Amino acid sequence: MNQKRTSYSFDHFVPAAAPFSTKMNTDFENARRSVTYHSAIWGDHFLAYADLDVTQKPLASEEEEILAQIGEVRKMFAADDSLIRKLDLIDAIQRLGVGYHFEKEIDESLLHIYELDSSDLKWDNSNLRATALRFRLLRQHGYCLSCADVFKQFMHDDGKFERSLITDPHGLLSLYEAAHFGVHGEKILDEALDFCTKNLQSILLHTNNSLLVTQIEEALNSPIHRSLIIYEVKKFMSTYQEKESHNKTLLKFAKMNFNLWQKMVQKELSDITKWWKDLDAKTKWPFARDRVTELYIWILGFIYEPQYRLARKITSKVVAMISVIDDIYDVQGTLDELQSFTDAILRWDNSASDQLPSYMRACYEALLDVYDEMELELGETSLLYRVNFVKEEMKKLVKAYMQEAKWLYSNHVHTMEEYMKVALESAAYNLLNTCSLVGMGNIVSKEDFEWITSEPLVLRASSTIARLLDDMAGYGFEQKISAVDCYMKETVCSKDEVFDEFKKRVWTAWKDINQECLRQPTPAPIVVIRQIVNSTRVLHLVYRGEQDSYTNSKSIFKNLIKTVLVEPLSI
């Protein structure tokens, strides 16, 4: 997680000395030391949830009621043979955050719908909303439909969508959401996105329908494919329950499920907070960002399903250490210290910390403890290979951090290609995505770890999005080597032109991700692919509006944590 860098002017403070010189420019050193981050917002708040097993209504009783409700919802799949209602049910179940209870039913239903010929679909072919919803749900689940075949009836011979569609706002919304699942070469979906965006924006100016306004604004701000279910559950519930056609039984079940799930993750975060407090992180690393709560909800976006508790625990601790290590490289260590710190991690031996300054030694020992705990959590000797994969990814990360530190002490002018080769690694998404598999049980294999650490296209695309969004968010207030600077120097263009280009590259990377999700068979279990996609979706929240909501976590992250982790739903 290559987050925010020191606020100094690279042009003014970088010395002309060789990269390994121990003599530092005084202004450069002072600028590094002057960085301050706001203190932790949540502090010990979540320690209060340590005893959540003692509640007014025992969790066991709530779980029994949830199980009964699951049975009622399952009956809905067989209760109606209307394809439109079946698609609406699947969409609602997923967006209400309860899809993991019904994966078998959803998979079987979508397979049946996919295998139907267009002539067998029991709805009017002019129904844009249903047609686009079918396309989106099938693409979400890896089915490769031809967008030309699906949407040709809504288009003129010149490749443009019919103007009459602008009178169908719900159809436009459905098509807008579907268009985000496009892959390379699908100009129809590019055209659909442009057509829908312009006309939805126009509708906002001319409608008095408050529910429609809310739906359009939320879609334009956070399209389904770029948002996370668990972050958006409450928003969707508020609009879903306003629809006359909403399913009251499903809605009540989803609310009960959310509240029970929330208690579970509150307890998880309580344990993480206690671990962080016992580390005495604020005293040992006062220069670093104290964001353990924000990091937990970040990882919760990767994997929110109840059965992956161990995966969240392991990855949350690793990412907390990454954040401290990142700040050590960015704002605290001298070049010689950083080289020693890097060498120690590459050795991965307790004795390697002997020559480190106290703050580095504390971090190094805490890091090794996290990995030792990881081995204990796995228990089985046959699974210990997973720790070795995550250890090697950590070594790659600090080598990238070290290379960036050397660049800061030199006058080296980077090409975009040279920069991105290192910066994709320092984005830390290779490590985090690998780490998140460690605690996922037998659903992943050694071959899956070999695949993900080979940096497949879907993961490279995710890291590209992480790097470009991060560098755009930091440009202007943090003076550091970034993709923005490298591209500006290489192409002699303006900041606005660079941002336009990077946004196009983000779109290209998403098309790479979409393409990899359609591969049949997928190169790894779908749960692994889905987790990489989810990790990418988190980024669009963290860097929404080209702002870094992790470093400055008083707005978006604060509200998100209250919504997801603090405030229960009224039933």
N, C-alpha and C positions, 0 to 999 in steps of 0.2 A: 504494500500500500504506500506508494511513493507520494506522500502528502506534502504539505506546504513547506516551502523553503524560506531561508533567511531573507529579510527585506534589506538588501544592499545592492548597490550598483555594480554589476559585474565589470563594466567598462572602467570604472574609477578605481576599484579596489583590487583587481587581480594583478598580482605582481608579475614581473617579467622573468622571475626566477624559474629554474627547471622544476618540474612537478614534484620532485622529492626533496626540495629544499626545506630545511627546518626553519629558515628565517621567514617570518610572516610580516606582511605589511601591517603596520599598527592600525590604520583605519579599517582595514579588512577584518582584523581580529576583533576590534571594538564593535563593528557592525554585526558580526556573528554573535557576540555576547549580549547585544542589546535586544535581541528578540524576546518577546514575552507573549504568552498565550493566555486567554482568559481561563480562570480556574474552572474546575469541574462543576457543572450545574447540579448534578444529582447527588454528589457526595455519598453519604451512607444511606440514602433514602431506601434502597432496595434491600438493605439488611433487615428491615422490618418484616420482610416476607419469608424469613427463615423457617417459621413454624406454620406454614400454610396448610399442613396436614391437619391442623386443629382449626376447624371452621364451624360456623353455625350449622351448616349443612354438610355432613361428611362427603368428601370427594367420592367415596365408593358409591354412595347413594346417587350422586349426580351422574356418575359413569353408567350406572344401571339405567337411568332414565334416558341417557344419550343412546345407549344400545337399543332401547325400545323404539326410539325415534328413528334410528337408522333403518330398522325393519320397516317402518311406515314409509320412509322415503324410497326404499328399494321397490316397494309395491308400485310406485308411480311409474317406473320404467315399463311395467307390463300392463298398466291400467289403460293406456291410450295408444292407438296405432297411428295417430296424427304425427307425421314427420316434423311439422313445424313446431308442434307442442313439445316433441321429444328434443328437438334442437334447443328450444327455449329452456327446457328443464336442465339440460346439460350445461348450458351457458350459465344459468342462475346458480346451479350447484357449485360450479367452479369458482365463480366470482364471489360467492358467499363464503368461500374459504373452506368448504367441506368436501371438495372433490376427492381427497385422499381416502375417504371412506367408501367411495363408489367407483374405484378405478376399473374393476372388472365389468361392471354394468355399463360404464361410459365407453370402454374399449369395444365391447360387444355391439353396442348400439351404433357407434360410429363406423365400425367395420360393415355392418349391415347397410347403413346409409351410403357409404362409399361404393359398395358393390351394386347399388341400384343404378340402372340406366336413367339418364335424364328423363326419358319418357315415362318412367315409373314413379317419378316424384309427384306426390299428391298435392301439388299446389299450382297456382297460376304462374306460368313462366314469367309473367311481368312483375312478380313479387320480388323486388330488389332486396328488401330486408332479409327475407328468408334465404334467398340465393347466396347473398354475401355472407350470412351467418354460417351456412353450411360450408362454404369455401373456407372461412376462417377457422372453424372448429376442426375441420379435417386437416388443414395445414398445420394447426397447432399440434396435432397428434401424428404428424409425419407423413400424411398422405399427399402424394404429388398430383394434384389436379391441374389440368390445363386452364389457365386463366382465360385464354382466348375462347375455349369451348364454353366455359361457364358464363362469361359476361358478354358474349357477342350479341345476344338479343337486346342488349341495352345500349348498343353503339351503332353509329352510322358507318357507312362504307369507308369514310375518310379516317376512321379510327378515333373519332370524337364521341363522347357520351351524349346521349339525347338530352336536349335542353328541358324536356318535360320532367326529367328526374328531379329538377330543383324544387318541384312542388311536393316532394316526398322526403321530408327531413329525416325520418327514421330509416328510410332506405339509404340515404346519403351517409348517415352515421354508421350503418352496418358496412357499407362499402368502404368508407374511410378506415375503419378498423381492419378490414380484410386486406386492404392495400399495403399495410405494414408488413405483411408476410411475403412480399415479393422477393424474387431472386434475380440474378443477373439476366438481362435480356428481356425481362417482362415489361415492355413499354406500356402495355395496357394498364398495369397496376401503377406505374409512375403517373400515367395520365389520370387514373382514377383518384390518386392522392391529391394531385393538383386541383382537379375538378371539384372534389368534395371539400377540400380545405377552403377554397374561395367561396363556395356557395354556402357552407356552414357558417362562415364568418358573416356573410351577407344576411343569413337568417337571423343571426343574433341581433342585428340592427332593426329587424322588422317584426319580431314576434313578441307577444305578451304572455306566452306560455312559460311560466316560471320553471316547471319541471323540464321542459325541452331546453331552455336556456342552460340550466344546470348540467344536463347531459352533454350538451355541445361543448360548453366551457371545459368540463372535466376531460372530455375526449381530446380536445385540441391541446390541452395542457399536459395530459398524461394518457396517451393512447394505450390500449390494453396490452399490446405487445411490448411496450417499454415501461410498464409498471408492474409492481408486485402485488399479487393477490392479497397477501396478508397485510400490506400497507394500506390497501384500498377497500378492505372489507366493509368498514363502517360507512364509507362514502356510498358504496354500492347499495348497502342496506337501506340507507335513507332515501335513495331514489327508487329502489325496487319496491319498497312498501307503499310508495305513493301511486304505483300503477294499480289500476283497478283489477288487472288480471293476475296480480301476484299470488303466489301460493302461500297461504297463511301457515300451513303445517311446516313447510320447508323453511320459511322465515323464522318461525319460533325455534325450530331445531338448530338453525345456524347461529342464532343468538345464544342459545344454551351452550352450544359447542364452543363458540368463541370465548365465553366466560370461563369455561372449564380449561380450555387451552391457555387462556391468559394466566390463570393461577399456576399452571405448570411452568410457563416461561418466567413468571415472577420468581418462583422458587429457584429456577436455574440461574437467573441473574443475581439473586441473593447470594448464591454460592460463589459466583464469579466475583462479585463485589467483595466478599469476605477474603477471597484469595488475593485480590488486588490490595486490600487494606493490610493484610498480613505481610505482604511484600514491602510495605511502607514506601510505596512508589513515589509519593509526593516528596518525601525527604531525600530519597536516594537520587531521584532524577527531577529536581525542581525546574529544570529548563524544558522538560518535555510536556507535551499535551496530555492532560489527564482526562481521558475520554473512554473509560472502560465501558460505560453504559452505551455510548454511541457505537462503539465497536461491536458490542453484543447484538444490537438491533441490526447492524450492518450484516453480520453473519446470519442472523435470523432470516434475513432476506434470501440468503443462499438456500437454506434448508429449514423450513418452518414446521414440517410435519412432526407430530409427537414422537414417532419411532426413532428419530435421528437426534435424540438428546445428547448422546455421547459425541457425535460429530460436532454439534454446536459447542459443547464444552471444550473439546480439544482445540477447535479452530479459533474460538474466542480468546483462549489464552495465548495461542501462537500469534494472533494478530495484535494483541496487546503488546507483546514483546517486539513485534515488527515496528509498531508505532514509536516505541522508545528508541529502538535501534536507528530508525530513520532520523529521529531528531538528534541522536548522537552524531551521525554523519553530517547532518545539515547545519547544526547550530552550536555544537559543543566541542567536538574533538579537533585537536590540531592534526595536521597531516600525518606526523609521525605516530601520534596516538591511534589514529584511525588505521594506519597500516598494521600496527601491533594488534589492534582489535580484530581486524580482518584475518590476520594470520592465526589468531587464537581460535576463531570460529572454524577456519579451514582445518585446523588440527583436531578440534572437537575432543579435547582432553581436559580434565579438571586442572591439571598442572599448568595448562596454557595460560591461565589467568594471573599467574604470579607476578608478571611484569606490568600489568595493566594498572592505570590509575583507579582509585576506589570506585568511582561511579561506573566505569566500564566493567570492573571486576564484578560488581553487584549485578549488573545487567547480564553479563556472560554466565554467571552462576545460576541466575534465575532462568535463563534460556535453557540451560542444560537440565535444570530441574523439571521444566515443563515437558521436555522430551522424555526424561526418565519416567515421569508420571504417565505419559502417553503409552509407554511400554507396559506399565503396570495395569493400565486400563484395558489394554488389549488382552492381557492375560495369556492367551494361547501363543505358544512359541511359533506356531505355523503362521501367525499374522504379524510377527515382528518385522518382517521385510518392509511393511508399510512405513515404519518409522525411518528406515534407511532412505526411502524415496523422499520423504519430507525433509530429512536432514540434508540431502544433496541439493534440494531446491533452496533451502536456506543458505547454503554455501554459494549457490549461483547468485542469490539476491545480494549478499554482502559484497561479492566481487563487483557487481554492477554499481552498488553504492560507492565502493572505493574508486571505481573508474570515474564516476561523476565528481567525486571529491578531488581527484587529481586534475580533472579538467578545470575546476574552479581555481586551482593554483597555477594555471598555465595560461598562455595566450593563444592556446590552440583554437582555431576556427573550425567548427564542425560542419560537415555536410549533413543534410537531413538523414541520409542513409546511415551514416556513422552514428549519429545521435540515436536514432530509433533502434538500432541494433542493441544498444545498451539500455535505453529507456524502456523498452518493452519488458525487459527483465526486471528493472527497478520499479515497474508498476506493481509488482508483487502478486499479480493475479495468477501467475504460474504456480507460485508457492501456495497461495490460499486455496485455489481450486484443487490442488493435489491434497492438501491437508484436510480439506472437508470430506474426502473420501475415507479417511482413516477409520472413523468411527461409524461407518455405515453398514457394518456387519457383512454377512456373506453375499450380499447382493452385488458386491464388487470383487474383482479378482486381481491377481498379480498382473495379468495381461492388461487390465484396465489402468493400473498404475503405470505400466510401461507405455501404454498408449498416451495417457495424459502428459507424461513427462517428456514425450517426444515432441511436444509443442505442436499438436495438430492444428489445422486451419481454424477450427471453431475457437480454440483457446487463443491463438494468435490474434484473431479478430477481436476477441474480448479484451485482450491486453492493449490492442491498438485503440479501442474506444476509451479504455481507462486512461491511457497516456494522453490522448488528444484532449479529452474533456478536462483532465487535470491541468494540463498546460494552458488551455484557454482560460480556465477559471483563475489561475494564478497570475496571468499576464497583467501588468500594469501596477500591481501593488507589491508583488514580490519579484525582485530583479534577480533572475537566475537563468542559467542555461536552460532553454526550453525549446520545444519543437517550434514555437512561434518565432523565436529569434533566429533559429537555424534556417527556417523556411524563408523568412524575410531577407536574410543575408544572401541566400542562395538564389532567390528569384527577383530580388529588388522590388518587392511589392508592399502594399500598405497592410496595416494590421487588419482592417476590415476584409481585405482580399484574402489574407491568410485564414481568417476565421471562416469565410465562405468556403474556402477550399477544404478546411478541416471538417466542416459540417458535412461536406460531400463525402469525405473519407469515412466519417462515422456511418453514413448511410451505406457506403460500399461494404464496410465491415459487417453491418447488420445483414446485408444480403449474403455475405459469406456464411454467417451464422445460420440464416434461414436455409441456405442450400445444404449445409451439413446436417441440419435437422431432418431433411427430406431423404437422406440417403437410406436405401433399403438393401440389406439390413444396416442398421446404424453401427458404427465402428465400436461402440461401447453401449452398455445398457442405457435405456432411455432415461433412467433416473440420473445417470451421470451427465448426459447431454443436457437434461433439464436444469441441473444444478449450475452448469456453466452459463446457460442462458439467464437463469435467475441472478447470478452474480453480475452479469452485464446490466440487467435491469436496475440493480441497486445504484449503479453509477449515474443514471439519469435523475435520480433523486438527490444524490450527494452533490452533483454539479448542476442542479437545475438553475436556469437563468445565468449560467456561467459564473456561479458563485460556489465557493468551497464550503459546504454546510458541515463538514467534519471539523475542520480547524476552527471555524466560527459557528459553533453549534447552538447558538442561542435562539435561532428562529425555526428553520425547517425541522431539524432533528429534535429540538425541544418539544415541538408540537406533536411530532410523530411518536415520540416516546410516551407522551401523555396519552395519546389516542390508543396506541397499541398495547402498552405495558402497564398503564396506571388505571385508566377509566373503564370500568365494566359497562356492559350494555344493560339497559332496562328491558325486562321481558314482560 
